[in-house]
């Protein structure tokens, strides 16, 4: 049944995307080139609407059920997010209004039972969030929603990275026997892949905030559903799976603090911008970031099957690689290379000693 549902969602997305493209052009929901944009011509956005409608079709066919979670709350929250995205794609609403829509959508799913009540840490440390469960869950959903939105800067980037994340979450949820998370992940994955056919470089349509906010919102919710019962590293697993958008957002915050700019200030120094400046083509940049996302996904899967000490080693390696890549591509700035400078000093000292 799940395979049939996935096929229907995939085909629905393929069929709906050209229709949404015509709709976007007719209502003026288009993306115009500017100094921050990579594309050089006016492009229709709103493509996320095709993903959303296909996802809803999948929900109606599969009817995923969890005794503790309201499926309708997830759909209503997703609808609020999509409406927020549509308004932004058409009218470019203010960041405050976008944030309000995200908070409202998150509040609906939290009310429907999607919460992080406890956090399991290494060495059998468990933190019971109690009353802080609601604000923590709210922060997680809004944070991941915006993290996916921030990486939506190249053809097929957000859709492809989100697909890799969904494959990872679905695989791990299947290992854990969490079929509710598996079904929702597969439905969203199939809907996204259908759209990606039109969105991969050279793109015929952008997903816009309608799609980026929807994918970020749904992934944040599914990541909570998929790992709510795991005993070890329950917080770290989704963080590692979402390593690409989270690290890009983290370094964007550091970059703006270092450069004394507002956190909401847009710039052209995200991961994909940095790779393009290094000389990689549009398609190469997207594929490199896909590979990075797959690396994080594999690390998370290995982590979930490892002993405590092996898992700790994996986390250390992941953090090392993230920092190395950030310094090498200039995510904060071209001069921000503390770790590389440290290694250069060691090498220089070794040469002098020899």
Long-range contacts (C-beta under 8 A, 24 or more apart in sequence): 1-62, 2-62, 2-182, 2-183, 2-186, 4-61, 5-58, 5-61, 5-62, 5-183, 5-186, 5-187, 5-190, 6-58, 6-186, 6-187, 6-189, 6-190, 7-190, 8-57, 8-58, 8-61, 9-54, 9-55, 9-57, 9-58, 9-187, 9-190, 9-191, 9-194, 10-54, 10-190, 10-191, 10-193, 10-194, 11-194, 12-53, 12-54, 12-57, 12-191, 12-194, 13-50, 13-51, 13-54, 13-190, 13-191, 13-192, 13-193, 13-194, 13-195, 14-194, 14-197, 16-49, 16-50, 16-53, 16-54, 17-47, 17-50, 17-194, 17-195, 17-197, 17-198, 17-205, 18-198, 19-50, 20-46, 20-47, 20-49, 20-50, 20-205, 21-46, 21-47, 21-198, 21-204, 21-205, 23-49, 24-89, 24-205, 24-208, 27-90, 28-90, 29-86, 29-89, 29-90, 29-208, 31-206, 31-208, 35-268, 36-266, 36-267, 36-268, 38-153, 38-154, 38-272, 38-276, 38-282, 39-155, 39-203, 43-203, 43-205, 43-206, 44-205, 44-206, 45-89, 45-205, 45-206, 45-207, 45-208, 45-209, 45-210, 46-86, 46-89, 46-90, 46-205, 46-206, 46-208, 46-210, 47-195, 47-198, 47-199, 47-205, 47-206, 47-207, 47-208, 47-210, 47-211, 48-82, 48-85, 48-195, 48-207, 48-208, 48-209, 48-210, 48-211, 48-212, 48-213, 48-214, 48-215, 49-82, 49-86, 49-210, 49-211, 50-191, 50-194, 50-195, 51-188, 51-191, 51-192, 51-194, 51-195, 51-207, 51-211, 51-214, 51-215, 52-78, 52-79, 52-82, 52-191, 52-210, 52-211, 52-214, 54-190, 54-191, 54-194, 54-195, 55-187, 55-188, 55-191, 55-214, 55-218, 58-187, 58-188, 58-190, 58-191, 59-187, 62-183, 62-187, 64-179, 64-180, 64-183, 64-184, 64-187, 65-180, 66-113, 66-180, 66-225, 68-113, 69-112, 69-113, 69-114, 69-180, 69-225, 70-112, 70-113, 72-112, 73-108, 73-109, 73-111, 73-112, 73-113, 73-114, 74-109, 74-112, 74-114, 74-184, 74-218, 74-221, 76-108, 76-112, 77-105, 77-106, 77-108, 77-109, 77-112, 77-217, 77-221, 78-105, 78-214, 78-217, 78-218, 80-104, 80-105, 80-108, 81-105, 81-145, 81-213, 81-214, 81-217, 82-210, 82-213, 82-214, 84-209, 84-213, 85-208, 85-209, 85-210, 85-211, 85-212, 85-213, 85-214, 86-210, 88-208, 88-209, 88-210, 88-213, 89-208, 89-209, 89-210, 95-264, 98-209, 98-213, 99-142, 101-213, 102-141, 102-142, 102-145, 102-146, 102-213, 102-217, 103-138, 103-142, 105-141, 105-217, 106-137, 106-138, 106-141, 106-142, 106-145, 106-217, 107-138, 109-141, 109-221, 110-134, 110-137, 110-138, 110-141, 114-221, 114-224, 114-225, 115-224, 116-140, 116-224, 116-228, 116-235, 118-234, 119-234, 119-235, 120-230, 120-231, 120-232, 120-233, 120-234, 120-235, 121-233, 121-235, 122-232, 122-233, 122-308, 122-311, 122-312, 123-308, 137-224, 140-220, 140-224, 141-217, 141-220, 141-221, 141-224, 143-220, 143-249, 144-216, 144-217, 144-219, 144-220, 144-223, 144-242, 144-245, 144-246, 145-213, 145-216, 145-217, 145-220, 146-216, 146-249, 147-216, 147-242, 147-245, 147-246, 147-248, 147-249, 148-212, 148-213, 148-215, 148-216, 148-219, 148-245, 149-209, 149-212, 149-213, 149-216, 150-245, 150-248, 150-249, 150-252, 150-270, 151-244, 151-245, 151-248, 151-270, 151-271, 151-272, 151-289, 152-206, 152-207, 152-211, 152-212, 153-270, 153-272, 153-273, 154-201, 154-272, 154-282, 154-285, 154-286, 155-199, 155-200, 155-201, 155-202, 155-203, 155-282, 155-286, 156-196, 156-199, 156-200, 156-201, 156-203, 156-286, 157-272, 157-286, 157-289, 158-207, 158-211, 158-212, 158-215, 159-192, 159-193, 159-195, 159-196, 159-199, 159-200, 159-207, 159-211, 159-215, 160-196, 160-200, 160-286, 160-289, 160-290, 160-293, 161-244, 161-245, 161-289, 161-290, 161-293, 162-192, 162-215, 162-219, 163-189, 163-192, 163-193, 163-196, 164-290, 164-293, 164-294, 164-297, 165-219, 165-241, 165-242, 165-293, 165-297, 166-192, 166-219, 166-222, 167-297, 168-241, 168-296, 168-297, 168-300, 168-301, 169-219, 169-222, 169-223, 169-226, 169-238, 169-241, 171-301, 172-226, 172-227, 172-237, 172-241, 172-300, 172-301, 172-304, 173-225, 173-226, 175-304, 176-226, 176-227, 176-229, 176-230, 178-225, 178-226, 178-229, 180-225, 181-222, 181-225, 181-226, 184-218, 184-222, 184-225, 185-222, 185-226, 188-215, 188-218, 188-219, 188-222, 200-286, 201-282, 201-283, 201-286, 216-245, 230-304, 232-308, 232-311, 233-303, 233-304, 233-311, 236-303, 236-315, 237-300, 237-303, 237-304, 240-296, 240-299, 240-300, 240-303, 240-315, 240-318, 241-296, 241-297, 241-300, 242-296, 243-292, 243-293, 243-295, 243-296, 243-299, 243-318, 243-322, 244-271, 244-289, 244-292, 244-293, 244-296, 247-271, 247-322, 247-326, 248-331, 251-326, 251-331, 251-332, 252-331, 254-332, 255-331, 255-332, 255-333, 258-332, 258-333, 258-336, 259-333, 269-330, 269-331, 270-331, 271-329, 271-331, 274-329, 274-330, 274-331, 275-329, 277-330, 278-329, 292-325, 295-321
